[in-house]
Amino acid sequence: MKYTLLHNHDGQRTFLLVFSTGDNLTESIVSFATEHHIQAAQLTAIGGLSEITLAFFDWNTKEYNPIPIREQVELVSLNGNLSMHEGKPKLHAHVVIGKSDGSAWAGHLLNATVRPTVELYLAQWPVELHRVKDEESGLPLLDV
């Protein structure tokens, strides 16, 4: 992964991250946030992926059901955020991917391997956002 700082003013930084084939997208984003002391940010990205695991939250079981996809896909859209949970940056992202037949799949992003590239814009917010466990859903939700 390579990156450049696009903007830096009053605690607000904007980065462009460019990922390469084989990069683990989710782990790389969290590592970048840790290394650059990012505690709150908005993310958007496009690109290509070769392996991806999406998930759908089942309200009845209070668990994410994984949706593994093991083929080349287009990352049509990634929208998400970074916040702090239990002292570490936590990625929360949803994606839409396009398959070779023109169909699209969408869901909560659990894991993804980049192929050939992902171009991601990360806009840091000059605040600290935290997640706390919601008793009803069991999910770590933003505490605002």
Secondary structure, 3 states (H helix, E strand, C coil): CEEEEEEEECCEEEEEEEEECCCEHHHHHHHHHHHCCCCCEEEEEEEEEEEEEEEEEECCCCEEEEEEECCCEEEEEEEEEEEEECCEEEEEEEEEEECCCCCEEEEEEEEEEEEEEEEEEEEECCCCCEEEECCCCCCEEECC
